[in-house]
Amino acid sequence: MEIFGIQFAPLNVPLERRIQTLAAATWMVAMAFGGFIGLLIALYLIAFTKYWWLTLLYLLWIYVIDKDVSEQGGRPNKWVRSWRWWKYARDYFPLRFERLPWVELDPEKNYLFCCFPHGMLSTGAFNAFGSEWGGYKHYFPHHAPHVVTLSQHYIMPFFRELALALGGIGSSAKSIDYVLGIPGGGHVCVLMVGGAAEAYNCKPGNYKLVLEKRKGFVKLALKNGTPLVPVLSFGETDLFDQLEGLRLRNLQESLRKWIGLAPVVPIGRGFFQYSFGIIPRRSKVTTVVGLPIEVPKIEDPTREQVDQYHAEFVKRLTQMFDEQKYNYLEKPEDKRLVIE
């Protein structure tokens, strides 16, 4: 039904789909604004309730006793990762997770999964590595995933506990190096290399990656002798459009450098209409794990060595996109990977 150019949802939508929409919406709000909401809750508890002393003890525990947990492998919780709510969010799009048929991981090694594109909120990566509903353990039962997210998340009350429970770790080099250096293998560090800056490129059908000057991940891989694994989420950029403009971009860049997040203005859908809103659109996203790229262990790699393996990674990532886009994208002949 369309009224004044707005496409409204039909009244007879099944309850299951309504729940899926609610799950996707709450996930979006939690991931985008959870830190701010947690901070407001803590301030409210201190200023207006009798639980102020418990809240202060909790904050003391965060900032003094437990402050380094996100730099030391995190604290995943299988119960939280198994919440059925994540399944409803998965089925809303739907989200799928696969690996190329010939991909195998050595149980005695750690791996660095490099995921693209970031999109607005790395929806495909969250499903694949942040919950038990994505099917990760089916493919890689011997490797625990650690999802790299902004270090600022782990100083925000309450939200940090959710981020840690979902398998999150801080985005510092120290944090990534810790996971890659865990002896005995069995760990995967999941990194969105393009980061928040790549969210600016989130438009339907657009696969423009921020990668050309991002080489720190290669240096960390070489330092630990950790294989680099290309991971692509096909359909990630189809979930939102966004407002654009030169003045808006300048303001966004200033805010991103200050808060670490890309303050984009998303155009998705609403609860009862499909034309605008901040809820992601129903569009399939398939996250695919590619073939690991073996790298030597070099304690102090030179710039030339880093450039060499970075170029090899870009080549393999581009090749994977060009080969697999025919399996996962509509009109694949019109889609190409752009590295900037």
N, C-alpha and C positions, 0 to 999 in steps of 0.2 A: 504494500500500500504506500503510495507516494502523495504527500500533501505539501504544497509550496516548495517543491524540490527536495523535500526531506523524505527519505525512505524509512518507513516505520515497520517494525517487526509485526508479524501477524499475531493475533490474540491466542491462537491455538498452538503455540510453541510448546512442545513436551517439557514436563518438569525437569527431566534429565538435562536437557539443553539449557534451561534456565539456571540450574545449579552450576553447570560448566561455565556459563557466562559470569556468574558471581565469583567462581573460583579464579577465573582469569583476571577479573577486575581487582579482587583483593590481593592477588599475587602482584599485580602491577603496582598497586598503591604501596604494598609492603616493601617491594624492592626499590621503588623510587623515593618514597618518603618515610620509610621505616625508621631511619636514624633520627630524623627530626621529630617524629611522633614519639619515639622512645624518650628523647630528651625532654619533650613537653610533659610526658607522664611523670618523669622523675622530678621535675620542677614543681608540678602540681602536688605530688605526694609530700614533698618537703615543705611547701608553703601552706597547704590547706588541710592536711590530714594528720592523724595521730601516729602515722607510720613514718614520720619524718626521720626518726632515728634509725629505723631499719634501712631506709633508703640511703642515708648517709653511710651506714656500714657497708652497704652494697657498693656504693661509689668508691669507698676506701679500698674495698677488695678489688674492684676493677683497676684502679689507677696505681695501686701499690703492690698487691699480691699477685694478681692474675694478669698483669699488663703485658706480659711477653708471650702469652699462649698463642696468639695469632702468628708469631714469628717462629714458633717451634712445632709446626705441624698441625696446629689447631686442635679441636676437640669435637669430632663428628659424633652424632648420636643417631643410631639406626632407627630408633623409634620415631624421631622427628622426621627423618628422611623418608619414612614409610607412611606418613600421614596420607589418608585417602584423598585429602583435599588436593594434593599434588596430582593425583590420578585424574580428578575432574578437570584440573587445569590442563593437563596433558591432552585429554580427549577433546577439549574445546577447539583446538586449532585444526587438526590434531598434530602432535609432535611425535617424531619417530627417531630412533637411533639405530645406526647400522655401522658395520665396518666393511671395508673391501674384503672379498673372500679370502685373499691370500695374506691378510694381516694377522700376525701372531706376536705376542709379547713374551719376552723371556722373564720367567718368574724371579730370576736373580738380578734383574736390572730395574732401575728406575727410569721413567720416561718423562719428557716434557711435551705435552699435548699443546699445540699452538692453534687456537681456534679463530676462525674468520667466517663471516664478518661479525663485528660486535653488535650491530643493530642498535635498537634503543636500549634493550636490557638483556641481551644475550639469552634470549628465550630458549633457543635450541640447546645451548650449552647447559643451562640450568636443568632442563629435563634430563639431559644425557648424564650429567655428572653430579647434580645437586640433590637428586632424590633416588629412591629405590625403584621408582616406577618406570624409569627410562629404558631399562634393560642392560645397563652397563655391566652388572655382575654376570649376566649370561655370556657376554663376550670376553670379559676380562676378570675372571673370578679371583685371580691371584694378586691383583693390584688395587690398592686403596686410592680413591681419587681425592685430590686436594685442590679446590677451586680458588684461584687467586682473585681476590676482590680488593677494592680500595682499602687501604690501611685505616682511613678515617672511620670506617664502619665499626671498628673494634674499640673505639673509645666512646661510642654512643650507647647509653644505658638501654638494657633490655633487647634492643635490636641486635646487639653484638652476640647475644646468646643464640638467637635464631640463626645468624650468619655462621657462627661456629658449629652449631648443631648440624647444619646442612653441608658441612665439610669445607667451609671457607677458611682461607688463610690470608695474611696481609700481602700487599703487593710490593713490598720492599725486596731489594736484591738479597738481603739477608734471609728473609723468609723463604724465598724460592730456593736459594742455595741450601738451606737447611733440609728441605724435602728431597732435593736431588742428591744430597750427600748422605742420606740415611743408609747405613750399611746393610747388606743382604738383599737389597732390591725390594720389589713388591709395592712400589708407590708411583703414582702418576700425578704430576703437577700440571694443572689445567690453566693455561694462560690465554686471555684475550689480548693478543699482542697490540692490536690497534687502539685499544682502550677507549676512553670516553670521547676522544677526538673523532673516532670513526663513526660515532653516532650521528654526526653532521651529514654523513653520506647515506643515511637510512631513508631511502625512497624506493618505492616498488620497482623491482627489476634492476636496481643499481647495485653493482658489486665493485665499488671503489674502496680499496683497502689502504690504510695508513701503515705502510710497511717499509718503504724504501730506506728511511733513516732509523728504523727501529732495529737495532742490532745487539742490544744488551742481552736479549734472551739467548742469542747464539753464543755470546761470550760465556754465559753461565753454563750452557750445555757443554761447551768445550772444557771448561774448568773441571767439570765433574765427569766428563766422558759419557754424557747422557744423550741417547738418541732423540732427535727431533721428529715429532710426528705431526704432519699437517692434518687439520680437522676443518671441514667445511660444513656450514649449516645452510643448505639450499632452501631458499624461501624466507630466510630471516628478515630480509629487507622489505618483504611484502606486507608485513604486519601493520606498518604505519606509513603515513606520509608526514610531512612537516611544513610549517611556515618557514619561508626563506626571505632573505633580503640582506643587503650589505650592512645597513645600520644594525639590524638584528644580529647578524653574525659577529660584528665587532663587540657588541654587548655580551653575546654568548661567550666569546673567547675570553673576555675580561673576567667573567664570572667563573669560567672553567678553570682558569689559572689560580683563582682564589679558593674555590671550594673543591676542585678536583673532579667535579661532575660536569657533563655537557648539558646545560639548561636548554634543551631543545623544546620546541612547542609542537607536541605530537598531534597528528590528526588521525584518529582511529574511529571508533564508533561508541555509541552510548548503550545503556541497558535496553532501551525500547526502540531505538532507531539506529540505522546503519550509516548515517551520513557524517557524523562528527562525534568527538568525545575522546577520552583517554584510554578506553578499553581496546586492546589489540583486536585487529580484524581476524575473523575465522579464515585462516589460510595455512595450509600444510607446511610444516618445516621438518626437514630431514637432516639430521646431523650425521655426517659420515667420517669415519676415521680412516686415514690413508696409511700408506706404507711408511714405517719408521726409516729415518735417515741416520745411519750410524755415523758417529763422529769420534775422533780420537780424544783421549784425555790429555789436555795440555794445561798445566797449572797456570801459566801466564801467557795466554794466546796473544799473538801480535795482531795488529790491525789488518794485515794482509790475510792472515788465517781466518779472522772473523769475517772479512769480506768474502772470502772464498766459499765458506759454508753458508753464509747468508745468501749468496747468489745461487748456490745449489738448492737451498730451501725454496727460494722464490720460483726457480725453474720447476721444481717438483710440485709445488702448490698450484702453479698455473697449469701444468700438464694434467693434474688431477681434476681441476675445475673443467677444463676443456673436454676431458673424456667423460666425466660423470654428469655433466649438466643435462645430457640427453636422457638420463634416467630419472631426473628429479625436477626439472623445470619445464614450464610451458614456453613454447616458442624459444627453445634453447639456441637456435641459430642467431637470435638477436641479443643474446647475453654474452658479455665478455668480462674477464677479470682485469681491472685496472689497478696498478700499483702506484701509489703516490707517496 
